[in-house]
């Protein structure tokens, strides 16, 4: 069974993915793939540097995701352009890993952890969809703490994705992550048992 896991920025998706993995699910992490396809020497890396300049690089030559985020989240056109550069490579790798999964791990539960699962239409290929939900105020609070962003910067990142209220409409399961960690983990376990049952 292949299950799509999505949510919004700082909604708690990583917490949920980590717990699902701990419980025994296998994970394909779209963010990890995004980092792989934007490594130095990869076509997307060269295109990003050409498009956005060397100001988005760390001293070691890697893409500085925070610097790139500051550029693209303040300008929708630049974000669209970044997605045009990175999405084809990310999608190719996801499709490849999904196709190999059934052969490699028959009968196991696979979670595709992808922030833009619904935006890019991948949800249509999933057996089930889990949406991790948190109120916008919670997302802002967590983003400010995690990435040291202003209210305005946090809001721009949240608003760059499909609203969580809309994502919920595509969900087979919604995990509410407004409470404490224990409450969230309990919901994750319940969902995991339903998926395995």
N, C-alpha and C positions, 0 to 999 in steps of 0.2 A: 504494500500500500504506500502511495506517495502522497504526503500531506504538505500543503503550503502553509508556511508560518509567516505572518506579516503583522505590521503594526505601524506606529508613527515614530518619529524621532523621540527618543527617551520615553517610550511607552512601556519599556520593560521586556522587549523582545529577546534580548540577549539572556536575561535571567531565565525566561521560559525555555529558550533553546538549550541552555546549559542543563536545566533540570530534565528536559526530555532526553538529552544525551545520557545523563546520569541514570535515568530509568531504563535505558537500553536502546533508544532509537538511534539511528545513524543520521548524521546531519550533513547537508550540503549548504555551505555558507556563501551567499551571493556577495557579501562584502569582502570576504576573503578572496573570492575569485576576482572581484574588482581590483583588489590590491595586486594580484598576480598579473592581470592583463595591463596594468599601468606601471610595471617595473621597468627600469632602464633597459633599453634594447628592444622592448616590445613596440609594435606599431602605434598603439594607443598613447604610449609615453611620448614618443616623438611628436605626435599630433597635438597632444596637450601642451607641450613646451612651445611648439610653433604657434598655437592659437592664443595661449595665455601668457607666454613669456617666462623668462627664468626666475621671475619673482615668486613663482609657485613651487620652487624647488628648495629643499633643505640643503645645508652645506655639503652633505654627503651625496647630493645629486638625485636623491629619491624625491618623489612627489610629496610636498608638504600638504597633507590633506586639510589642515586647518587654514593655511594661506589660500589654497584653492577654494575652499568653502566660503571664505570671506569674499572672494571675487564673484563666485557664481550665485551665491544666495542673495546678493544685492542686485542682481540683474537677471530677470527671467530668460532673456535671449541667450545669455552666457551659459546658464544652466542647461538650456535646451541644446546648445552647441556641445557642451561637455557630454551630455547623454548620447548625442549622435556619434561622438567619437568612441565612447566606451561601451555602449550597449551591445553592438554587434558581437564583439569579442566575448563579453560576459555571457550573452545568450548562447553563443556557440558552445562555450565550455559547460554551461548548465545542461544543455540538451545532451551533450556527449556524456556527462556524468550520470544523468538520469537514465540514458539508454544502457549504460554499462551496469547500473545498479541491480537490475532484475537478474542478470546473468550471475553477477558476483555474490549477491546476498538474497537468494530466493526466499520469499516468505517473511522477510524482515520489514520493519517499519522505517521508512525514510522520510525525513523532514527537510524540505527545501526552505531555508531561512532567507527570505528575500524582502527587503523593505518596499520594493516597487512591484511586488508580485501581481497586484491587481492593475496597476497603471500600465504594465507592459503586456497584460493579457495572459500571463502564465497560470493564473488561477483556473483558467478553463481546462487546463491539462491535468489538474490535480484531482485525486480521489476525494479529498476533504480539504477545507481551508480553516485555519485557526487565525483569529485576529486578536492581538493583544491590545487592550483598550486602556487608556488613561485620559482623564480630563485634561483639557488644554492647560489649565493652571498648573497641574502636576507636571506636565511635560516641560513647561517653561521653567518651573522651579528646579527640576532635575538637570535640564540643559545648562542653566546658569551655573549650577554647582559643578557639573561635570566638565564643561568646556569654558567656564569663566566668560560667558556671553552676557550682553546686556539684554533687557526685556525685548527690545526691538530686534536684535540679531536672532534671539531664540525664536521669536514669532515668525520671522522670515523663513527660518529653516523648517518650522512646523508647517507653515502655509505652502511650502514648495511641494508638499506631497498631498495626495488625495486626503481629505479630512477623514479622521477615524470614524466619524458618524456614518460616512458613506462606505468605508471599508467594511463596517459591521454588516452591511446589507449582503455582502458576499460570503459571510462566515457560516460555517457549519457549527463552529464553537467559538465563543467569545470568552477570553480570559480577562477579567477585570483586575487591573493592576493599580487601583487607586488606594488600596489598603496596605497592610504590612506584608512583608516578604512571606511569612508563614501562610497567610490567607491565599496569596498568589500560588505558592507551591502546592497547596492542597488542591486548588483548581486544576493545576497542570497534571497532577497525579490522576485526578478524576477523568480528565480528557484522555490521558494516555491509556488508562484501563479500558475506556470505551473504544478507543481505536484498536486496541489489541484484542478486545472481546469480539 
